[in-house]
Amino acid sequence: MLAVLGIVVAGLTLRATDARKNKTSTDAQAVPTVNVIQPLRDANGASLQLSGRLEAFTRAPIFAQVSGYLKSWGVDIGAPVKAGQVLAEIETPELDQQILQARADLQSAQANALVAGTTAKRWEALRGTDSVAQQDVDQRTADYTAKEAIVAAAKANADRLVATNAFARIVAPFDGVVTARDTDVSALVSAGSAQELFAVSDVKQLRVYVQVPQNYAPAIHDGTTAILTVPEYPVQQFSARVVAASDSVNSSFGTTLVQLLVNNADGKLLPGGFASLKFSLPAAPDSLRVPASGKDEAQATKADLASVRLSLQVELADGYVRLRGLDQQTELSNETVVAFAKALRLTQTLHNSGIVSGLDVSWAQTQLSSAKSLLSQNLAQRALLEHAIAVLVGASASEFSLPTQTAAIALPAIPTGLPSTLLQRRPDVAAAERRVAEANAKIGVARAAYFPDVTLSLQGGVQSAAYAGLVSALNLFWAVGPQLVQYVFDGGYRRAQLNAAKTATEEAGERYRSVVLSAFQQVEDNLALLSYLGTALGEQRDAANAAQYSVDLALRQYRQGVAGYLDVVQAQTTALDAQRSVFDIQTRQLSANVQLLDALGGGRSSDELAEAAAAPSLVAAATGRGAN
């Protein structure tokens, strides 16, 4: 009996001990493994990649200074020239005849002056004998002086024509290269014309103009160097140096214009071409280096937030533009109601006088009632837009109101040749790009799993927190052999993780490409829309003016009994529709402008993502199987 009791007690004790061990093990494994990373001081600063345009150091457009026909040209595009070298000659028959006439006029004036001088001397001699009056002598002297002045004017005119004739030889103003020739033999050229005959450029050095975001402007100053690359030489790098900056910010794009110089003694760089510049920025004194994937994910999330915010801002701006368009249409409707009411009173007066029938009064009443109905519909649409705007600004729809304003909203000027780097400001583009960087960084994380941190102890074993997910036994100390066997022969798990990370990177890259192509399409769509709507607006205004003139004519004819009121009704309806179309096109034009600014990223800067890179002193990331 005692033996049985002892066995039971021993069994219960062992079970209790095993239960405590299992609980301890379970509690220990339930605690997540966390890697704590100490950020390091970043000795290397960030780099800034921008695009710019190459321009000749000096470019001289050459225009005709004399009129005539091009006799010959001696150099073509791409030809090097020296200062004073003849580029072309102009045949100037008309100027040649003017020179001959000027010289003849000069000879005639000189002969007249000679006669006048001789006459004056003779009369002066006669005055000594008191044979002529002093007044006669003064007249002859004055005539001689006038003839001398005519000689001087004729000589100046002849010299001017001879000097002008020297411009018949077109010469290079400095050493350079002919970059344009827009004329040919026998072509008619005119002095003062805007037609450029030649262009000579100094391309030994090239200027590079680039728009630098405002927050990077202090780091890029005189003497800052940049690495320049061009598409035609993708592997060759050129050194450029900052020589000037505008010291002002473009209010439309938040950038500062910076000018750089690049040596082009070998002539490889072409003026007018595209260039990519990479600036190496100094590291901030308080900057820290943190794991790339975590920083990229934070920046992508911040870009997602900016994308939502931009969408709401665009919705608000578009709603406001459409509300102002309704204000203009409401004002037009009010004016139309007043005009139609006057027409109704006129018709009633004529009807009461027996001049027109009741049918005219009915038409006039129909026009007035339709105009009032249209006014009420405009007010209803405005109320709905006003309520939508109230929600967007966080106000109560019942307490929010916008006063009626009918002044036209000025259409912002969109520069031509807008630069494509502006699309980097788009939050969706920035988010997609950051997710590519995040996925790419995770390839490095997955590859690092092949080389975990291992601590060798004096017992000849391996202890590492990286193996917490690999062991399942109660003891966390294994011998070297069994651990390496389990690590290396894991059924391809880690290799599959690496392949999955690569595939995720390719997927992120395709999404990034799709987002960028969509961004380019949106910009092109809205630029085309703005261009064609601008043309349509001018044509529609002409149509509205013509329709209003038709209304005036129809009313005058109706008062005189020449036309019926149906003509007036048709003219009024056409004029109202034409003017409403003007306001509609204006609203669509402003909406397209809002959408264009949205496609360009709004007023946002892609550099705002840098704020998401600020890291605390400790960065913790929960890890599981295959984590870093």
C-alpha positions, 0 to 999 in steps of 0.5 A: 500500500505504501509503495503504491502511495509512493508511486502515486505521489512521485507521479504527481510530483513529476507531472507538476514539475513537467507542467511548471516546465511546460508553462515556463517554456510556453511563457518564454516562447510567447514573448516576442523576440525583438531586435533593437538597432542602435542608429549610427551617425551618418557620415555620408550625406544624401544625394539629389538627382535633378534634370536640367537643360544644356545651353551654349555659353554664348549664343548670338543670333544673326539677323540681316542689317541690309535688304537684298538677296543672299548672294552666297553663304560659306559655312553650314551648321556644325562648322567652326568659325573664327571671329570676323570670318565671313558667313555669307554675303548679301547682294544689295542692288537697291542700296548700291543705287542709293550710295551712287545717288548719295555720292551724286548729291554730295558732289552737287552740294559741294558744287553749290557750296563752291559757287556760294562761297565765291559769290559771298567773297565777291559781294564782300569785296564790293561792300568795301567799295560801298557798291552793295548794302551790308544786308546783301552781303549777309544774305550771300554769306548766310547762303554759303553757310547753308550750302556748307551745311547741305554738303555736311548732311550729304556727306553724312548720308553717303558715309551712312550708306557706305557703312550700312553696305558693310553689313552686306558681309555677314561675319561671325561675332566670335569664335564658335560653331554655327548652330543654325542656318535659316537662309539660302542663296537667292533668298530675299532678306529684309533689314529689321526682319525677325528672321534669324539667318545664322546662329553662332554659339560658343560651346567650349563651355556650356551653361546648365540650368536646373530647378532646385527644390527650396529646401535644398537651396541652402546646400547648393551654392557657388562652387558646389560640384555635381556629376552630369550625365547625358543620354547619349553617353550613359556611362560617361560622367562630366563635372559641373560647377555651380556659378550662380543662383537666382536667390529667389523662389518660383512661387508656382513650383517652389524651386530656385533656378541654379546655373552651372558650368561644364567644360566642353572642350571635346565638344561631346555635349550638345547645347539644348540637350537634356542632362541629369545632375547628381549633387552630393549633399553634406550630412546633417549633424543630427542625421542618423542611419536606420534600416532602409526598408523601415524608413522607406515604408514610413515614407511610403505611408506618409506619401499615401497620407499626402495622396489622400490629402491632395485628393481632398484638396483637389475635390475642394478646389474643383467644387469651389470652381464649379460653385463660382461657375454657377454664381455666374450662371445665376447672375445671367439667369437673374438678368435673363429673368429681368429682360424676359419680364420687360419683354412680357410687359412689352408684349402685353402692351402691344396686345392690349393695343390690338397690335399682336395676338395672345399667342405672342403673350403666351410665348413671352410668358413661357420664356419668362417662366422657363428662365425662372425655373432655370434660376431655381435649378441653378440655386439648387445645384449651388446649395448642394455644392455649398454643402459638399464644400462645408463637409470638406472644410469640416463645417456644418452644412446648415451653418456654412455659406459662401457669398455669391461672387461673379468675378472671373477667376484668373487662370494660372499661367502654365509654363510651356515645356514644363520639366518632367521632374515635377511629377516626382512631387506626386504623392502616389508616384513617391509612394510607389517609388518608396515601395520599390526601395522598400522591397529592394531593401528587403532583398538585402534582409532576406539574403542576410538571413544566410549569415546570422549573428552567432556567438561562439562560447567556450563550451564549443556551442552556439547561442543566438537569439536569431534561432529562437524560431528554429528551436522547439526543445526546452533547452536553448543550447544546441551543439554546433553540428545539429544547429548547422544541420538544421540551418543549412538543410531547411528545405529551401525555406530561406531561398524561397524567402529571397525569391519571394522578396525579389518577386515582390521587388519586380511587382513593386517596380511594375506598379511604379512604372504604371503609376508614372505612365499614368501620371504622364498621361494625366498631365498630357490630357489636361494640357491638351484640354486646356489648349483646346478649351482656350480656343473653344472659349474664344470662339464661344464668346464670339458666338455669344456676342453674335447671338446677343446682337441677334436678340437686339435686332429681333426686338427692334424688328418686333417693336416696328412690327416687321418680325413676329415674337417667335423670332424674338423667342428663338433669338433669346433662347440661342443667346441664353444657351450661347452665354451659358456655354461660355460660363460652362467652358470657363468652368471646365477650363478652370477644372482642367487647370485644377486637375493639371495641378493635381497631376503635377503633385499640387503644391507638395514637394517630394522632399517632404518625405525626408521628414519621415526618415527622422528616427528615434535613438532605438529602432525596434522591429518584431521578428519571426522566421527569416526576420533580420 
